Amino acid sequence: MSAQQKALFLTKKHGDWEVGTTEVPTPGPGQLLVKVEATALNPLEVGIQVRGILVEDYPAILGVDAAGTVEALGEGVADFAVGDRVLIEGSFINGKGTFQQYTLAEAVVSAKIPNNITFDQAASVPLGLATAALALFDQGSAGLPPPWEESGKGRFAGKPFVLFGGATSVGQYAIQLAKLSGFSPIIATASPSNAPYLHTLGATHVLDRALAPDALLSQITQLTSGVPVEIVFLTVQLPSLELPVSVLAPGGTLATVWPVIDDAKRAAAPGKKVAGVYGSANTKATRETGHSLYRSIPRLLASGELKPNRVENLADGLKGIAAGLKKMEKGEVSGVKLVVRPQETL
Ligand SMILES: NC(=O)c1ccc[n+]([C@@H]2O[C@H](COP(=O)([O-])OP(=O)(O)OC[C@H]3O[C@@H](n4cnc5c(N)ncnc54)[C@H](OP(=O)(O)O)[C@@H]3O)[C@@H](O)[C@H]2O)c1
């Protein structure tokens, strides 16, 4: 293996994307060195480039979703071997960003990929799944019992689950987790073109996201037939919280993808809880739920209980990422995860 590799750099805050070379990193204790066969794009990278959030050290290698092959093991790694196919949680620190040909991953947030799943599909899993799972099942967020453990499986039979943003990557994983939890009905908003696919994941009803709030509320009320809605998940920005809060029963929880819940958001939901999430399965606060999730991923994917997002491959390896992020910024990506193959970078 060469000591140098290709990586995609964000040159400076609000800067451009440029492919350059950098050293292949060496795994430390508990880490894997992974040859990245596929990496997925997220709204996170759009936010970092356009809004200048989260990253201060430039040039920066971003990307938090990857799948590939284990090339080397750091000290103390017992559960993986060189040659294993893995999906990994990356992070926006240069050695661990996934927009490069080789990256480091923490073994505790890596999972072996079963044979029924391709690298491209596996790359769609880490951030979307962790965000949905932590928002709904981590004690720091909504805190429901996780359905990948016996105590949570089927636990909410007969209770409704309402999701605004069913076709987002996070939403697609949330629908599947809600199904494993036994929720019924599972009501999601999306563009009508995504309805047939969301039904295959477990949504019982898909409502047109373009409907006026009053029409959506009345349809949701009819579908839940008077059973209190104790959990609503919001994966998209709505003009206000009025609709999701009106759907919720008193004392219910509005789980959101927002990393920070400020006083204004709390005040918009009197008598109800608003929960946020930080979608990493490996922070001090999230690691108990996060590591338990990662241990379950191979089984959930192999059994088909969890399906990865549908993927769209972008050409030109790492060079294709800039155009993909632009499409996402313009809202031109619907119900699929954009994926590139860094080894195809010329
Ligand atoms: N806090 C965290 O750690 C964390 C982690 C991950 C993601 N996030 C955030 O979570 C959100 C979702 O991320 P993602 O990667 O899952 O998104 P994504 O896959 O890029 O979402 C694209 C989808 O959004 C849907 N959408 C847009 N506006 C909508 C609306 N008003 N109602 C219903 N659906 C709407 C579209 O659905 P249709 O095609 O059906 O129209 C589209 O398919 C983003 O804001 C992201 O920044 C936060």
The ligand as a MOL file (V3000), in Angstrom:
LIG
                    3D

  0  0  0     0  0            999 V3000
M  V30 BEGIN CTAB
M  V30 COUNTS 48 52 0 0 0
M  V30 BEGIN ATOM
M  V30 1 N -28.3710 16.3700 14.8300 0
M  V30 2 C -27.6660 15.5270 14.0800 0
M  V30 3 O -26.6700 14.9610 14.5300 0
M  V30 4 C -28.1080 15.2090 12.6700 0
M  V30 5 C -27.6030 14.0620 12.0400 0
M  V30 6 C -28.0500 13.7640 10.7540 0
M  V30 7 C -28.9530 14.6020 10.1010 0
M  V30 8 N -29.3610 15.7320 10.7420 0 CHG=1
M  V30 9 C -30.3210 16.6340 10.0720 0
M  V30 10 O -31.4870 15.8770 9.8130 0
M  V30 11 C -32.1150 16.3270 8.6310 0
M  V30 12 C -32.3450 15.1320 7.7180 0
M  V30 13 O -31.0900 14.6420 7.2720 0
M  V30 14 P -31.0570 13.5280 6.1330 0
M  V30 15 O -29.6630 13.2870 5.7400 0
M  V30 16 O -31.8760 12.3890 6.5840 0 CHG=-1
M  V30 17 O -31.8150 14.3320 4.9850 0
M  V30 18 P -31.9420 14.0250 3.4360 0
M  V30 19 O -31.9650 12.5570 3.2100 0
M  V30 20 O -30.9420 14.8210 2.6920 0
M  V30 21 O -33.4090 14.6470 3.1730 0
M  V30 22 C -33.9050 14.8180 1.8780 0
M  V30 23 C -35.3930 14.6130 1.9500 0
M  V30 24 O -35.9880 15.6580 2.7230 0
M  V30 25 C -37.3680 15.5680 2.4810 0
M  V30 26 N -38.0440 16.8190 2.8610 0
M  V30 27 C -37.5960 18.0850 2.6920 0
M  V30 28 N -38.5070 18.9640 3.1780 0
M  V30 29 C -39.5570 18.2430 3.6670 0
M  V30 30 C -40.7930 18.5740 4.2970 0
M  V30 31 N -41.1480 19.8490 4.5270 0
M  V30 32 N -41.6090 17.5730 4.6820 0
M  V30 33 C -41.2650 16.2920 4.4620 0
M  V30 34 N -40.1170 15.9050 3.8470 0
M  V30 35 C -39.2660 16.8740 3.4560 0
M  V30 36 C -37.4840 15.2880 0.9950 0
M  V30 37 O -38.5390 14.3670 0.8920 0
M  V30 38 P -39.3680 14.1200 -0.4570 0
M  V30 39 O -38.3280 13.7520 -1.4720 0
M  V30 40 O -40.3030 13.0370 -0.1220 0
M  V30 41 O -40.0330 15.4220 -0.8070 0
M  V30 42 C -36.1020 14.6770 0.6340 0
M  V30 43 O -36.1990 13.3970 0.0910 0
M  V30 44 C -31.1970 17.3940 8.0360 0
M  V30 45 O -31.6650 18.6530 8.4510 0
M  V30 46 C -29.8660 17.1070 8.7030 0
M  V30 47 O -29.0390 18.2410 8.7860 0
M  V30 48 C -28.9920 16.0480 12.0130 0
M  V30 END ATOM
M  V30 BEGIN BOND
M  V30 1 1 1 2
M  V30 2 2 2 3
M  V30 3 1 2 4
M  V30 4 1 4 5
M  V30 5 2 4 48
M  V30 6 2 5 6
M  V30 7 1 6 7
M  V30 8 2 7 8
M  V30 9 1 8 9
M  V30 10 1 8 48
M  V30 11 1 9 10
M  V30 12 1 9 46
M  V30 13 1 10 11
M  V30 14 1 11 12
M  V30 15 1 11 44
M  V30 16 1 12 13
M  V30 17 1 13 14
M  V30 18 2 14 15
M  V30 19 1 14 16
M  V30 20 1 14 17
M  V30 21 1 17 18
M  V30 22 2 18 19
M  V30 23 1 18 20
M  V30 24 1 18 21
M  V30 25 1 21 22
M  V30 26 1 22 23
M  V30 27 1 23 24
M  V30 28 1 23 42
M  V30 29 1 24 25
M  V30 30 1 25 26
M  V30 31 1 25 36
M  V30 32 1 26 27
M  V30 33 1 26 35
M  V30 34 2 27 28
M  V30 35 1 28 29
M  V30 36 1 29 30
M  V30 37 2 29 35
M  V30 38 1 30 31
M  V30 39 2 30 32
M  V30 40 1 32 33
M  V30 41 2 33 34
M  V30 42 1 34 35
M  V30 43 1 36 37
M  V30 44 1 36 42
M  V30 45 1 37 38
M  V30 46 2 38 39
M  V30 47 1 38 40
M  V30 48 1 38 41
M  V30 49 1 42 43
M  V30 50 1 44 45
M  V30 51 1 44 46
M  V30 52 1 46 47
M  V30 END BOND
M  V30 END CTAB
M  END
